[in-house]
Amino acid sequence: MKLNHRRLSLAFTLAEMLVALAVGSLILAGIIAASVSVQKSLNATNDFFSTSMQQIRIIDYLNRDVKRSYVVTASADLKTVTCLIPNYLNGSVRTTPSVVTNTNGTFVTYPDSRSVADATTTSGSTTVTSASANFTASDVGSSVAGVNIASGTSIQSVTNSTTAVMSAAATATGSNTTITVGATTVVYSISGNSILRTENGVVTNIASSTDQLLPQSTNITLSNTEYTTTQITFKPILTSGGGWAEQTGTTVFTTSYLRNKRRG
């Protein structure tokens, strides 16, 4: 029996096999590198839009709460924003507001978040008096805010209809000043890389990957209204080698006007 030498000569040689294997390995490496690059790009795009949505969310929250507030204050270190918001609802029923004008300006008041314009405070004293406040036992635990009153202060006890004891001492002496009793307290604060929103003690995490929160509540007349400006910087989410990429974070700004407190 004779072998077919022509058919045997069609097989690959060892050198040819090694070359083909090397070329195939290069192609496979290129495909893997391209796949990893595409995956990183998709992750970066997803993280970018995630951060953008958080920026939009925090600005929407801040704008809404500031616009609804009687009083907005910023901490000395510019790390917290405190909003004092009227109680617009009595259960499920919308309350009827009234407009009050006095020497301090014109503002809106609600039945469950009443304001008076004849309050008297004494520096270092927790006592507040007002002839028109009509303090009752139901006011105990309610927030109280106004000129010469520290942020986060509440009514600790009621002496009589014209006198109440606050949870914190007044910061200065004053008479015929405006105070508000019974409003909802909302506080924005930074905790690590997150921005927290606390409403009457209930905490909600509304944004992450943040670097700083810089609020400034401006108590001057601008277009006849008090306003608050806020600057928030978000860290880049993009990672490189398992750590934060060396990139500058994006910053968002907002200016909100207090519609419930028209100034004189």
N, C-alpha and C positions, 0 to 999 in steps of 0.2 A: 504493500500500500504506500502510495507516495503522498507526502505532506504538501499542502498548498502554501508555498512560501509567500505568495502574493498576499494572502489573507493575513498571515502572521505579521507582515510588515506594516499593516494598518494600525497596530496598537501603539499607545503613547509610550514614549521612553520615560525613564525615571526623571531626567532633567525637565522634560516637558510637564510632567506631573507636578514637580516642585514649583515651576514657574506659574502654572495654572493655580496652584494652591496659594501662592503668594499674592497673585492678582485678586483672587477671590477674597482673601483675608483683608486686603486693602479696601475692596468695595464694601465688605461687611462692616469694617471699621468706620468707613465714611457714612454708611447708613445709620449705624448706632450713634455716631457723633451728631448727625443731623437730627435724629429723633430726640436726643437729649436736649439739643438746642431748641427745637420746636416746643418740647415740653416745658423748658424753662421760660420760654417766651409766653406760652399760654398761662403758666402760673403767675408770671409777672403781670400780665394783662388782667387776670382775674383779681389779683391783690390790689392793683391800681384802682380798678372799679369798686372794689370793696371799700378802700379808703375814701374814695370820692363819695360813696353813698353815706359813709359815716360823717363826712364833712357836711353834706347836705342835711343829714338828720340832726346834728348838733346845732347847726344854724337855725333850722326850723323850730326846734325845741326852744332855744334861747329867744328867738324873735317872738314866738307865741307867748311865752311866759312874761317877758319884759313888757310887751304891749298890753297885757292884761293887768299889770301890777299897779298898786298904789305907790309903792316905794321899792327902789332897787338900790342895793348897796354892794360895794366891792370891798374885800378884805385888804388890809394894809400890804400884804405880800402878793396881792393880785392873783390868788390861787382859788378863790371862791367867789361866787355871785349869789346873793340872797335876794329873792323876790317875794314881796308881800302881795298876795293876790286876793281880790275880793271873793267872797263866797257867792257866786252868781246864782246858785240853785239852793232852794230849800227843799231837800228831798229830791223830787223829780219836777218841782214847779219852779219856773224861772222867777226870780224876785224882781221887783220894780225899783230901778235906781232913782236917785234924786241928785240934783246938782246943787252944790253948796258953794257960796262965794263969801270969802272973808278977807281980812288984811293979808293973809298968806297966799291968796290966789283963789282960783276956782277949781274944784275937783268933784268927782263923782263918788257918791256913797251908796251902799247897799244895806238893807235891813239887817242881814246877818253879819255884816262887816262894817259896823257903824263908825263914823268919824265925828270927832268933836273938835271945836276950835278954841276952847277956853281952858285947856289943860295947864297945870302948873307942876313943874318938877324942881327938885333941889339937888344940886350936885352931891353925889355920894349917898343919897337917900333912895330907898326903894319905894317910897310913897309917891303916888301920883293923885292929884285931885282935879276934879272937873265938876262944875255945877250942873252941867247938862248931860253928863255921861250915863246916869242912871245905872250904875254898876249893880249887878245881881250875882247870886251864888253861881249861876250858870256860866258866868264869865271866867271862873277859875279854870286855869289850864289853857285859856284862849291866848293867842298871840297879841302883843301890843307893840306898836311901832310908831315912830314919829320923831320930831326934833328932840335931841338930848336923850334918846332912848337907844340902848345898845341893840345891835342886830340879834335876833333870836330870843328876845325877852318875852315872857308870858306873864299873865296875871296869876300870882301865887295865892292871894286871898283877897276877900272883899270886906272892908271895914263897914262901909255904909254906901248909900247910893251915890255919894260924891267922892268917896275915897277908896283907893285900892292899893294893894301892896304888890310890887313887881318882883320877878325872880332875879333881876339884876338892878344895881343902883343906877340912877340917872348920871349921865356923863357931864351934865352942866345944869345950871339953874336957869329956868325960863318960865314965863307966864303968857297966857293967851296963845299957846302953841297948839298945833293940830296933831292929834294922835288918832290911830286907828286900832280898833279892838275887834278880834274875831276873824281875821283874815287867814287864808291858807299860806303856809310858809314853804317855799321851794328853794332849795340850796343846790347850786352846781359846784362841784369840787373835783380836784385832781387826786387820784389815788394810784400811784405808780404810773403806768402808761394809759390809764383809763380815766374817762370823765364820768362821774356819778351824778345822778339827779335824785335828790332826796325830797319827797313831798310828805310833810307831816310825819317824818320818821321812816317812811317807806323808801328804800333805796333801789334805784334802777341803774344798771350799767348801760349807758347810751352810746358810748364811743370808746374805741381802744386805739392803741398805737399813737397816742398823743404825747407831745413833748411839753407843751405848756398851754395854760389858759390865762390870758391877760385881760381881765375886765376892767372897765373904767366907767363909773356912773357919774355923769356930769350934772351938777346941780346949778346950772346957769340957764339963762333964757336963750334958747335958740329956736327961732320960729315959734316962740310962745309956748314951748313944750320942753319938759325934761327928757333927756335921752341918755342911752347907754351904748358905749362902743365896746366891742370885744374882739380880741385877736387870739386865734387858736392855731398852733403849729402841730402838724401831724408828722410823725417819723415815717421814713420810707420803709415799706414792707419788704422790698426786694432783698434777697439774701445772696451771699457769695461765700462759698466754702463753709456753709453752716452758720455764718454770722451776718450781722447787719452790713449792708453795702455802704460804702463811704459816699453817701449822697446827702444833699440838703433836703430837709423836710419841706413839705408844702404848707403854706399858711393861708388861712381864710379869715376874712374880716366881716363884721356886721355892725350896723348902727340901727338901734331900735328906739322908737319914741313911745313914751308912756301915754297912751290915749286916756287913761283914767285920771290923769293929773295935769290938767291945764294950768299953766302958770300965769300970774297977773299981768 
